[in-house]
């Protein structure tokens, strides 16, 4: 499959967080998260890309200030992934590489924080970025990290959704993709993230239709 950096899927990385994990974040990291939510829901265009450029600089500053806290690195990765999505095309590869380094640094420090979201986020990044010789994308590594994310958060809506998406898009394993999508659909709601849950369930419903169509052929 000929891949490009997919804006929608990369922006969706930033929802890979659970309620229980939120308390672990410092106020500075929570501020990055809050600013991300504002920028993420802006209309597409130059203003959005510019806003992500500015937020990426702030996220890097926070990550540097909180060098012993992987949560800051994870959110730095999320912001750069989102910036890559807003920018789009091959010009976003440098941003995706920055995000990759942030996730890897967080995992090296403590991959369990934020319910293993760095693993899932890195897995999605590997699945969406072009492979060699253009980029670093790898379905093998995507599978590895997505499965690791599921190990850390087996009942999470996002870990299951992204694994189902990968099975559908890259493996074409529609029965198994449906299995994990049903788990995502049945995940417990996140009390302080109703908008994220609403958006994810819309994506779940859309992917379910596509899977059912494939199974019906």
Phi, psi and omega in degrees: 000133179277115188260154168227166175288119187267117186297312185298314183292322179292321178295330181291345179304327188287359177265005185276061178218145179252165179302314185301328184281339188300325184296339183284345184277143176286168180298323180296318180290320177299326178294320176299316178300316181296317179294324178301317182300322179294312183292319185301326184262012171289159174295147178297152177142188184298323182296320180293316179298318179295321180295321177291327177299314180293319180292327179297323178294319178293320180296320178295320179298316179295317180299322179290323179290329182249054187297339180264010183238109182295338179301321178295321178294320180297315180288332172298316178299318180297316180296316180292324175298317180293321176299317177300319179295320180291324180286312177073164176070187183293338178294346180271355185299321180298322178292320178296323178294322177297315178300318180302314180296323179295314179298317181296320178294321178295319180295319179297329180279309179189096183288350183278342185294155183052041177056037177070025184296334179296324179295311181296316180297318179293323177298317178296319179300315178298327183280337186261335182278143178302151178276184179300141010265004183277310185224198183253007183304146181201119177295326179297313179289326177300313178300315181302311184283326176295320177294322178296319177299322177293324177298322181282332183217068189296337182253006183289143181296320185282317179301319180286322179297312184293327177291319177298317179299317179296315179299325180287311188281320188256322182267339185055035177262082189292319177299317181289323177300318179296321179302312181286329178293323176295324176294320177297318180297326183272000183297148180296140179292151179260111192304321184261014179225052183298324181292320178296318179295319179299314179296319180294320181293330174296317178294321178299313181298318180296314180294325179298319178299316181295320179294316180298324177296318178294320180292334182281340182290000000 
